[in-house]
Amino acid sequence: MVSSAASVLADQAAALVTATRQWQIDSPIDAFKADLEDSLEAIEEQIERISDMAKPPSSDRSRLDSMGTELWNACRIQVMEASLSNRDSMAINIRVLAIAVALLDLASPFNHLGHIRILELGIEAARVCIDTTYLDSALKIIKVAAKRLDPLETYVPEIEQVHLSALSAEYYMLRVHLACQQGRLDIADHLFSKVPLKSALKNRSTVIERCLCIGRGALEAGQNEAAIKWLDIALDELQENLDNQGLNSGNFELQTRHTLACAYMKIDTPKAAKKLEEQTAVLLTKYGDNPAVHFLELEIIRREENPSSDDFFRVLRAIIEKLDHTEEYLNVSPLLSTFQSPWLYQIFDALESLPCDKRGWIEECFLRLAWMVNSAPDELEVPEETCMTAMNDALAFLKYWGIEIMSQEATHVFITILLSMLENPEASSRRQIAEKWCLLTLNTKVFNDCFTSAKFNLQKRLATVFFGNNNLLLARQTLDRILTEKETKSDLQIQCLLFKLGLHDEKDVYLKDYALELSLPDQLEFFRGCAVEADRLNKSNVVIDCILEFMNLTTLREISQEGGPVDEARSDLVKSLATANSISFPLSMLSSVMEKEQAVCSENVLDLTYSGKTQVLRLALGYRLIFEVLRWAKQGLRRIDLSFSVRELESICLDSYNLTLHIFNRFPLERSEKTMEITKEVLDLSRQRYESIQTETPQSLPLNSREENTEKQMSFQLGYITYQFLFLEVSIHALCVRSQIDSTSKFEHYTKTSKAINSIREQSSEYSESHPLDIDTLRNLSANEFEATIALERWSAIVTIIQDSQSFFDAALFDHFMSCILTFEMADPYRAVSINTMVEIIRRAGPGIPIPFDNLPFYYHQLFTFALTAAKSDYSARLHDLSLQWPDAYYGMAESVIDEVLTKAAERSSPSGSAQYSYPVEELGYLATCSFNQALDFYSAENDQACLRWAQKAILLAEAIGTPESEDLVCLFQKRLKGLF
């Protein structure tokens, strides 16, 4: 079993060696990335399976060792020399390196020599992974190293103790660094306590170097206190070994003190200021001639409340005198942020001290000043006019030095700086100044000698700036100057501008004409950009055309009914869909259109019979489009090759809800029902996607507090949209019930209504504080819940619903409850108990409850009637689940009505009686007659006590009528009662 698995692994490793060498030598990684990732995943899974088994046989170990060595040699140099900006290539190399370590671990014997070998390789590989922030691979390699270090700590030959101590120190320091990168500072402190510090000089060198790396990383991440902690540790180690030349060979003290000073500079406290002063003093004393120290001094001068231009100039001249033209002179420019006009003269004047050709220096200094001027308004709130004045001064200096035209390379760099400032002019608050910069560059002779492509890009950007500033004529003229270029027809930005200008010119614009020669991803972006502009101009028909073209394009090229690929454009298109939020785009644009159109169509939309033909057709198209867009979103959410952020999922849910609400408000009910079902699927899929995102998030990399709060807020919003949709679902099902005749359909809608309301009840506690339900919503929910509960014959829940509703009862809700009780098929005991519960609420609340007292006789009539009927019903129909003692409990309900009526009659006849207690004569006669008949029934049942009580109350009710006819009724009751006893 082990041999077979190891043999498969060796074959996979051999194939990986071939593939790795091929993409490293012959082609860019994009051509092999998909296949390589599949191979890497397969081999990683195989390694995972074998690692828990026994050691492979020797023959397999030999092959694994050979393959692991080849992979190590193939990737180690690549990793060392690769640019960090090429993340795709670096990521593949790092994964292959981790696989190489795992293969060599499987192949190496489990003795002290094998342990030492794998430990050395693992530490070297882990160091690379940690320094390049590939933490998953680093963690895997560290685990391999840990497995080899543990047995060495219990036994190793005496001669290798020093070497083992050095390896152990580096292993633990790498783990400390990894824990810091993961945000596990408590673990980092624990691991640091295990580092063997006292054994050898190399151990101290390792600790200092790694603490310096940790401090720099923390400083870059804005964790200034953590940076100071680890830099102080490094400095303490250096202080204990001041006489040791080995520790200072790498300028550890200069680097540590300089980084520590930068950390203190970022903390605005008196203590930090004092520490900064101490570190700067040591640096100036020991390393005063180093450019890095001069740069630090410049930054300190810059931060002073009233910086001295003389001090600044002195330090700047010192830097210029010491640097060669080939050195990184440009590093000084970010420190020139708080410039003043006189300083410019001094900076350029300092160039006179240069012994070499001054032109190159002047151009570089000018470019850095241009960069600084461009960034100053945003970073330092310097007025735009000041920046323009400074640039004009700089141009004057160029002329003073006899530079009529800058070199082509320098001009290209300047234009690149300018374009970076104008990267997103439509979203920039600086469009006016951006326009001035573009015109300055195009109309100034000194920039004439530039690459054609640079001038083309600048004019294109200038046209965009003109358009953003609403200078449409200038935008058109600028575009006309470059439309002769071949590449314009395939340029996304130009085609978008031409189309948008056509919209503003009120011309007939045809989308496809502008998108013909664009690449597939650019076409998608073209339709997106044009839709946004058309929506801004309230051109709804153009927005809808953009949506249809966008969906048609991606459906034909990529998304089939089953969600699979149908042509060769798959990889580009999937990338475009994933990066352009393209699933949510049709939803958000259509939602915006419908919101604006509502004011136009809302008056006649609900009564299509009286709408014009054009109106009907437009509404029908709107419904079909909404339905198709929702179906599009559902298909997109089902695609496993598309990824979604939480924010995108929130947008999809919100727009789907809004479109469904639009259908509900403006279209016939059957369309609302159909739309609601597909929107439910979209919301459910979005929720599943969100849960999968949460599951896949690495728990070893905790979020900072801001990220955690944002994540919680977005999760809350996503859940709240689903929660709100439940209310809409209840309303739609309630209307569907009223429009249905078929009993089966009604039952289905009642079931769905009940399910939705139950979901609302379950989730309401989560949103009760932030979004409490208003009274009208509570009444609406209660009304629908009560009706659905009776229709579904869930009798035991009826009383609970009534009692839970008592805090927001009004006349309409009472009438609805009573209507449900009387209309639906329902056993009399249930009717009696339900009405009695309602009446009890009225009795307890008194006149304060907003129910017209004119309705009270009706409620009492129904309670009295159904209570008596329930008391006389068959045993099978009696109410068991409410634990009522039959029949006395029901007779008690009926008698309570009599008592209540008599009380109100007595209050009416008193001197302070109120007219609101006037009881209808017909009702008094009905109660009196029924009560006396019930007394006779009690007599027949030989319950003389009940008979006398009910008969006496019947007589009192008859007397309360107060008419001549009632006197006859009283005499009749008294006569018949006398005949009984």
N, C-alpha and C positions, 0 to 999 in steps of 0.2 A: 504493500500500500504506500509506504513512505518512498520506496524506490520509484514507483510509478509516478507519484506526484512530483518528486524531484526531477525526474526525467522530463516531464512536461514543462516544468519551470525552466530547465536548461534550454529546451527548444525555444521557449518564448524569449529567453534572454538572448539567444543567438540571433533571432529575428530582430530583436530590439537593437542589437549592436549594428546590424546592417542598416536598419532604418535610420538610426541616429547619425551614422557616418554619412549617409546619403543626403539628409537635409542640411547637415553642417557644411558639406562641401559643394553640393551641386545646386541647390535651390533655396529660395527663401522659405521660412517656416510655414507660411500660409498654405503652400501647396501640399504640405504633409501633416498639418496640425490635427485635422480630424482623425486620420488613421493613427497618428502617433498617440493621441490621447486615448483611443480605444485600446491600443497595445499596452500603454502604461497602466490603465485601469485593470486590464486582465492580469497582468503580471503582479500588480500590487495585491490583488485578491488571492492569487496563488501563493504569494509569499505569506500572506496572513494565515492561510490554511496550513501551510507546512510548518510555520513557526511554532505551532502547538504540538507537533509530532516529535518523534525521536529524530536524532541526527541522520541525515541521508547517508547511503552507502558511500564508500570511498570513491568508486568510479563516478558517481554523480557529483560528489564534492569536488572532484578534479575539474569537471566541466563547469560547475558553478563558479569555481575560483577563477578559471580562465575567462569566462564571460564577465564576471564582476570586475576583474582587472581591466579588461578592454573597455568596459563602460566607464570605469573610473578615469582611465587615461583619456578617453574621448571627451569627457565632460569637464574634467578638473581645470584644464587650461582655458577651455571655452568660458567657464564661469568666472575665472579670474580676470579674463580680458574683455568680457562682454560689457556693453554699455547698460547701465541701469534703466535707461529710457526705453530699451527694447524689452519690455516686460514679458512678451509672449515667448521670445527665445530664452530669456533667463528662467522663466517658470519651467519650461520643458527640461532645460539642463539641470535645474535643481532637483526635479523629480527623478531624473535618470541617475543623478549622483546619489540620492537617497536609496534608490533600488540597488545601485552598485554596492553600497555599504551593507545592505541587507543580504545580498548574494554572497559577499565575502564573509559575512558573519556565519551564514549557513555552511560555508565551505571550510572555515577555519576550525582547527581542533580546539576542544574545550580544555586547554591547559594554559599555563601562565604565558607561554610564548604566543599562543593564539589570542589570549586575552589582551596582551600588550599591543599586538598588531592591530586588532579591531578597535581598541580604545584610541590608538593614535589616529587611525583613519576617521573614526567617528568624530573625534574632537575637531579635526581639520574641516570635515564636511559641515558639522554643526556650526562652526565659526562662520563659514561662508553663508549659510542659511540665515543665521541670526543677523549678521551684518547687512544682509539684503532684505531682511524682514519677511522671509518665507517661513512663517512660524510652524505651519503644519508639518512640513518636511523636517524642520529642526527638531520638533517634538519626537518624530519617529526615530531620527538618528540618535537623539539623546537616550531613548529607551534602549536601543541596541548597546550604546556605550555603558549604560548603567548595569545591564546584564553582565557585561565583561568586567566592570570595576568591582562589583561586590565580592567575587571570590578572591580577587587580588588583595583586597584589604585584609583578608584573613591569613593569606600566605603568599609570600613572594621571596625569592632569593635575596639575601642580604645585599648583594652587589647592586641590585636594581632598585633599592629602596628610594634613593634620591630621585631617580627617573620616575618612579611611580608617584612620589610626592608631587613632582612638577605636573604630571598628567592629572592627578587628582585635583590639584589647585585649579588648573584650567577647566577641567570638567565642571567643578562646582561654580566657578565664575561664569561659565557659559549658561549654566542653569539659572544663576542669579539674573543674568542679562535677559534670558528668555522670560523669566517670571515678571521682570519689570516691564517688558514689552507687552505682556498679557494683562498688566494692571494688577498683578498679585503681589503687592508690596510686602505683605506679611510673610508670604512664602519666600520672597527674596531675602528678607532679613534672616529667616531660619537657615536657608542654604548658605548664606555668607558666613554664618557661625561655624560651618563645617570645613571651611577652606583652611588647609594647613599653611599658616603664615610664616612660621619660624624656621622651617626646615632648610630652605635654600633661597639664594638670590633670585633665581628664575621665578620662584613663586611670587615674590614681591613685585617683580616686573609684570607678571601676568595680572596680578590684582590691580596694579596702577593702570595698566593699559586698558583693562576691561572696565574699571570704574570710570575712566575718562570717556570711553565709548558710551557707557550708560548715562553719564552726565550730559554728554552732547545730545543724545537722543531725547532725554527728558527736556532739555532746553528747547530743542526744536518743536517738541510737542506742547510747549507752554507750561510744563510742570517745573516751575523755577525752584521751588523748595526741594523737590526730589533731586533736581540737578545739583543743587548746592550740597546736599547730603553726600552724594557719591563722589563729587569732586573733592570735598573735604577729606573723605577717606583716602583718596588717591594722594592728596597733598600731605596728609599725616604720614603715609608710608614713605613718601619722598623725604620728609623732614627727619625721619628716623635713620635715614641712610644717606645723609648729605655728602659724606666722604666717598661714596661709592660711585666711581665714574661710569660703571656699567648702566646704572639706572638713569644717568643723564645723557647717555649717548643718543637717545631718541628725542631730545628736547622735551622730556616729559614735564619738567617744571614749567617751562614757557607755555606749553599747551594747556596744562592744568590751570595755571594762574590766569591765563588769558580767558579761558572758557568760564572760569569762576567769576572773573570780573564782569563778563557779559551777563552772567546770571544775576549778579547783584544789581546790575544796571537796570534790570527789568522789574525790580521790586522797589516800590516807592515808600520806603520807611527810613527813618534816621539811622537805624542800625545797619541797614543794607548800604546806605550812603557811606557810612564810616568804613564798612568792610571793603567797599569799592575803592575808597581812597587808599586803604592799606595795600590792597593788591596792586593798584596802579603804581604806587610808590616803589614797590619791590620790582615790578616789571621795568619801570623807567631806569632804576638803578642797575639792574643786572642785564637787561636786554634792550637798552634805550635805542640801539641802532637798528633794531628789527622793524621792518615795515608793518608787521601786524600790530606792534605796540604803538606805532605812529597812528595807524588807523583807529585804534582804540582811543588814543588821545584826541583825535579829531572828533570822534563821536561824543566824548565827554564834553569837549568845548561846545559842540552843537547843542547839547542838552542844557547848557547853562541858560539862566533866565535872560541875561544880557551878554551873549557870546562876544568875545573879543575878535575882531577881524584880524588884528595884528598877530595874535597867538595862532589863529587858524592858518594865516598865511605862512608863518614861521614853520609850522609842522608840514604844511603842504610842500613848501620849498625843499624841506629835508627829504621828503619822500621822492620828489622829482629828481633830486641830485643823486639819490642812492639807487634808483631803479634804472635798469636798462630798458630800451624801447621794446624789447622782446618779452619783458616780464608782464605780470598781470596788473598793469597800471589801472585798468578799468575798475578794479575793485574799490578804488577810492571814491568813485562817483556816487554810490548810494549814500555816502556820508556828506554830500554837498546839498542836503535837502533844504536846510534853512538858509538859503542864499539871499544876499542882498546885492543890489546893482553894483556898488563899489567893489564888492568881492570879485565880481567877474573880471574887472580890470586887473586886479591883483593876481588872479589865477592865470590869466593869459600872460601877464607880465612875468610870472614865474617861469614861463617857458623860455625866456631869454637866457636862463642859466644853463640850458641844455647844450651839451657839446656836440650833439648829432644833428642830422637834418630835422628841422622843426616842423615841416609840413605834416608828416605822419602824426606827430604828437598833437598838433593843433586840430587836425581833423578828429582824432580820437577824443580829445577834450571837448570839442564841439558836440560830438555825438552823445557823449555822456551828459553834457549839459542839456541837450535836447531830451534825453530820457528823463532827466531830473525835472525839467520844466513840465513835461507831460504828466508826470505822476504827482507833482506838487499840489495841484488843486484838490485832488481826492484825498491824499494822505495827510496834507498839512493845512488844508483849507486856505491856501494862498489864492487871492483873487485872480480871475482869468486875465484881467487886464495887465496885472503884474507879470504874469507868465509870458504874455505876448511881447511886452516891453523888453523882458529879459532876452527873449529869442531875437528880437530886432537888434539889441545890443550885441549879441553874439555874432549875428550876421555882419554887423559893422566891423567887428574884430577880424573876421575872415577877410574882408575887403582890405582892412588895414595891413594885414600880413601878405597882401598880394594874391590871395587865393580867389580868382575870378570864378572858377568852376571846380567844385570838389571832384575827387576821383570817383569813378563809376562805382567802385565797391563801397566807398563811404556814403555816396548818395543812396545806394540800395539799402544800406543799414538804416539811414535816416528815414527813408520811406517805410521800412519795416517797423521802426519805432512808432511812426505816425499811424500806420494801419492797426497796430496793436491797440492804440488808444481809441480807434474807431471801430473796434471789433464788433460792437453791437450798438450802432448809433440809434436805432429805433427805440432802444430801451434806455438810452443815455440822457441825462439831464443837461448834457453839454453839447447839444447838437449845433448851437449857434457858433460856439468857439471852434468846434470841429470843422465847420464849414470854412472858417477863416484860415485854419491850419492847412486845409487842402488847397485853397486858393493861393496861400502864401507859397506853398511848395511848387505848384504848377506854374506860377507866374514869376518866380525868382530865378534869375540866370544861373546862380551858383549851383542849382540842382538840375541843370539841363542835361548833364551827362549821366543818364541812368539807364538801366536795362529796360528794354521795351516792355517786358512783362511787369516790371515794377510800376511803370507809368500807366499801363493798362489797368492794373489793380487799383491804383490811386484814383484814376478817373471813374472807375466803377464804384469805388467807395464814395467818391464825391457825389455821384448821382444819387446814391442811397441817402446821403446826408441831406442833399437838396430836397429829396422826396420827403424825408422825415420832417424837414422844416417847412413843408408845404410850398416850396418854391418849385412848382411843377414845370414851369417853362424852362428854368435853368436845368432841372433834372433831365428833361427831354433833350435840350441842346447838348448836354454833356454825353448822354447816351448816343446821340447822332454822331459824335466825333469818334466813337469806337465801334460802331455797328458794322464797319467795313471789315473788322477783324474776323477771321474764320471761326475762331472759337466761341464767338458770341452766341451762336445758335445752340451750343451745348453747355452754355454757362447758366447755371441755376439762378444766380443772383440777377443777371441781366434779364433773363426771360421773366422772372417774377416782377421786376420793375416795369418792364414793357406792359405786362398784363395789367398791373395796378394803375399805370398811367392811363391805359385804355378805359378802365373803370371810371376814373375821375373825369375823363373826356366825354363820358356818356356815350361811348361808341359801343357797337355790337362786338363783343369780344368772344372768340372761340377758343376755349381752353386747349383743345388738342393741337391747334396750330402752334402754340407756344411750347408745348411739351414734346414735340415730335422727336427731336434729336437729343433730348436729355437722357441720361442713364436711368435705369429703373429706380434706384434709390432716390435720385434727384427728382424724378417725376412724382414720387410720393410726397417729397418735401415741397415741391412746387404746388401741388393741390392743397396741401396744408396751409402754406403761406398765403395763397390767393384766397382761400376760404376765410381766413382771419381778416384780411383787408376788406373783402366783400361784406362780411358781417359788420365791420366797423362802419361801412357806408350804408348799412341797412338794405343791401341788395340780396334779398333772401333767395331769389331764383338762382343767382350765381353761386351762392353758398351751397345750395342743394345740388347744382351741377357738379361742383367740386367734390362733394361727398360721393355722388354716384360714380364719377370717374375714378375716384380713389378706390372705392370698394370694387368696382368692376375690374380695375387694373390688377389688384392683388388677388381677386377671386380667380381671374383667368390665368394669372401667372403662377399662383402659389397655392391658394387655399381651395382645395376640392371639397366635396360634400363630406368626405371622411377626414378632412384635415391633413391630407398627405401631399407631398410634392408632385407637381405635374410637368415641370420642365427643368432646364439646367440653371435657371436663375435662382435656385433655392437658397444658397448660402448668402448671397447679397441681399435678397429680399427679407429673409428671416432676420438678418442683422438690422436692416432698415426698420422692420416692424418692431423689433425689440428696443431699438434706441430712440425711435421717434414717437413713442407713446401712441402708436398707430391704431391700436384697438380702441382706445378711449377717444381718439380724435373725432370720428363720425358722431359719437354720442354727444360730446360736449358742444360741437358746432350745431347739431340739430336741436339740442336743448336751447341754445341761445336763440336760434331762429324762431322756434315755436314760442318762446317767451315774448319776443317782440311782435310776432304775428297775432298774439292773443288779443291785443287791443283792437286790431282790425276786424277780427272774425267773431269775437265773443258774442255779439248781439244776436245773430241769427243761427249760430252753430248748433244749438241744441234742437232746433226745429227745422230739420232739413227739408220738410215739405214746402216751406215758404221761402227757401233759399234759392237764389238764382243758379242757373246751370253751371256757370263758371265757378261759383263758390263751392258747389257740391263736388265738382271735379277736383278742385284744389284740396279740399278736405280729404277726399278719398286718397289722393296721391300722398298727402301728409301722413295718413294712417299707414299706408303700405310701406312708405319709407321708414317710418318709426319702427314698424314691426321688423323690417329687414335689418335695420341697424341694430336692434336688440338681438336678433338672431345672430348677426355678425359678431357681436360681443360675446355671446354664449359660445360660439364656435372657437373664437380666439382664446377664451379662458380654458377651453378643453385641450388646447394644443400644448403638449409637453415641451416643445422646442421654443416656446416663448416664455420669457420671464417677466414678472411684474413686481414693481415696488409697492409698498403699502400705500403710498400716496396715489399711485395710478389706480390701485384697486378702489380706493376711496372715491376717486373721480368717476370711475365706471359705475359704482353703486349710486352715487348721488345723481348723475345724469340719467341713469336708467329709471330711478324713482321719479325724477322730474318729468320725464317723457311719459311715464305711465299716468302720472297725475294730469298731464296735459290731455291725454286720451280720455281719461275719466271725466274731465270737465267739459270736453268739446265734442265727443263722439258718442254714437249709440252704445248702449250698455254691453251688447255682445262683444263689441270690439275691446271694451275695457277689460272684460273677463279674459279674452284671449291674450291681450297684452300683459295682464297681470300674471298669468301663468308663466310666460317666458321670462318676465322680469324676476319672478321668484327663483327661476333656475339661475339667472345671472347673479343674483345676490348669494345664492347657496354656493355657486362655484367660486365667487370672490371670497367668501368666508373660508372655503376649503383651501384656496390659494394662500390666504393669510395665515392659516394654521400651519401649512407646510413651510412657509417662510420662517415662522417661529420655531418650528422643529429643526430646520436646517441651520439656524443661526448658531455658530460655535459658542458653547457656554463658557469656554476657557478664555474668551475675549470679552470681558464685561464692558457694558456701555458706560460712558461718563454720564453725569447727572443730566446734562442738557439733552443728550441723545435719548436717555431713558425717558425723560419727560415727554419729548417729542414722540417717541414710540408709543407711549401710553396714550397720549392725546389722539394720535392717528388711529390706534386700536379702538379707542372710545368712539371716535367719529364713525368708523366703519360699522361698529355695532349699533350705533344710534340710528344710522340710515336704515338698517334692516328693521330696527324697532319701529321706526316711523312708518315703514312700508306696511307693517302689520295693521295699522289703523286704516290705511287705505284699502287693504284687503278686506277688512271687516265691512267697510262701507260698500264695496263693490258686491260682496256676497249678499249683504242685506238688500240691496236693490235688485239683485238677481232673483232673490226669493219672491219679491213682490211682482216680478215680471213673469214668473214661471207658473204654469198650470199643472204640469206633470208632478205628481207627488214624489216620485223617485228623485227627480232633479232638485226639488225643494229640500229633500232630506240630505242630499249631497252638499248643498250650499250651507245648510244649517250645521252640518258636521265640520265643514271648513271654517265657518264662522267661529264655532266653539273652539276649534284647535288654535286659530289665530288669537282669540281672546286669552286663552290659557297661556300662550307664548308671551303675550303682553303682560299678563299678571306675573309670570316668572321673571321677566326682565325689568319690570317697572322699578324695583328697588335699586337697580344699578343706576337709573337715571332720575330718580325721584328728587334728588337735591339740585342737580343742574338743570333739569327740565321737568319740573312738576306739572302734572296734568291739570288743566283748568276744569271748571265745573261742567261746562258744556260737553267736554270730551268724556268725562266720567259718566255723565248721564247717558250719552250716546252708547258708550260701551255697555253700561248696565242694561239698557233697554234691549240691545241686540243679544246680550248674553242670556237674559231672562227668556226672551222669545225662543232662542235656539235650545235652551235647556228644556223648556216645556215640549217643544217639537220633537226633541230626541228622547223624551220621556225619562229624563234623569231627575226623578222626583225628589230625591234626597237633597239635591242642591238648591231647590227653589227657595226655601226659607232663608238659607245662608245669603243668597243673592239679595233678597229683600232687606235683610238686616244690614248687609254691607252698604246698601244704597241709602240708608236713612239720613246720612249727613248731607246729602245733596238732593233730597227729594223735592220735586215741585209738582204742580198740577199735571203737567204733560206726562211726566214719568209715571205718576200714579195712574193716570188714565190708560197709559200704554200697558202697564202691568195688569190692570183690571181687564182690559180688552183681551190680552193673551189668556188670562185665566178663564174668561167666559167663552172665548172663541175656539180654542183648541180642545180636542177631545181629552178629557181629564176626569179622573174619578172624583166624585163629590168630596170624599175626605180630603183630598189634596186641595181642592178649591177652597174648602172651609178653612183649612190650616193657613193657606196662603193669604186669604183675605183677612183672617184674624190677625196675622202677623202685621199686615199693613195697618189695620185699625189700631193695633196696640201702639204702633209708632206714633200715630196721630194723637192718641190719648196721652202718651208721655210728653210729646212735644207741645201740645196745646196750640193756642192760636198763633204761636210763633212760626209754625211750619207753613210755607207758602202754598197752601191748598185751599181752593174756594170751599167754604162751608156748605154751599149749595149742593155739593157732591156727597156730603156725609150721609144723607138719607139713602142714597143709592148704595153706598158701601155697606151700610147697616142692613139694608134689605137683602143684599146678596149674601152677606155673612149669615144672617138669621136663616135664610132659606136653605143654603147648602149645609149649614151645621145640623139642622134638623134632619135633612135628607141623609147626611152621613151617619147620623146616629141610628137611622133605621135601615141602613144599607146591609147587604149580605156580608157575611164574614169575609168572603174572598176579596171583596172590594175595599175592606177597611184598611186604614193606613198603619202598617206594622212598623215601618222604619222610622216613624217619628215618636214612637213609644207613648202614644196617647191611650189612656184607659177608656176603652169603649164600653158603653156609649156615653158615660157621664161627662167625659171631656167635651164632647160635641154639644150635649145639652147645655153644658156650662157656657160654651161660646154663644149659643143662641140666647141664653138667659142674660149674658152680659150686655147684649144688644138692648134687651128690654130695660135693664137697669140704667144704661147710658141714656136712652131716650126719655125715661121717666125723670132722670136727673135734669136733663136739659129742659124738659117741660116745666119742672118745678122752678128752675132759674128764670124761665120766661115769665112765669106768673108772679114772681116776686117784684117788689117795687123797683129794684135796680136792674131788672132783667133786660137783656139785650135782644134786639130784633134778629140778630144773627142766629139765634137758637130756634127760630120759628120752624116747626116741623110740619111737613105736608099732611093735610088731613087724611088723604088717601093712604099714606104710609102708616099713620097711626091706626086707621081702621084695619089695614092689612095685618099689622102686628098684633092688634087686640084679638082679631078673629082667630089667627093662627095660634096664638098663645092659649086661648081658651080651648081650642080643639086639642092642643097638646095636653092641656090639663085633663081633658076627658080621656085621652090615651093613657095618661098616668093612672087615672082611676080604674080603667080596665085592667091595667097591669098591677093593680092593688098597691100602688105607691101613693097612699093617701096624702102623705106629707108634701110630695112634689105636686100633687094635684091641687091642693089648697093654695100652695105658694104661686103656682102659675096662674090659677084662676083669679086670685086677688090682684096680680099684676095686670092681667088682661082687663079687669074692671077699671083699674087706675088708668090704663092706656085709653080705654073708651071714654072715661071722664075727661081726659086731657084733650079730646077732640073738640069739645065745647060747642057742639051744634045740637039742634033739637033732635035730629036723627040719632045722635050719639046717646042721648038720654034713654031712648028706647033700647039701644044696644046694651046699656048698663043694666037696665031692668031685666032684659033677657038673660044676661049672664048671671045676675044675682038669683033670679028665679030658678034657673037650671042648677046652679050650685046648691041652692037650698034643697032642691029635690034629691041631690046626691047624698047629703049628710043630714 
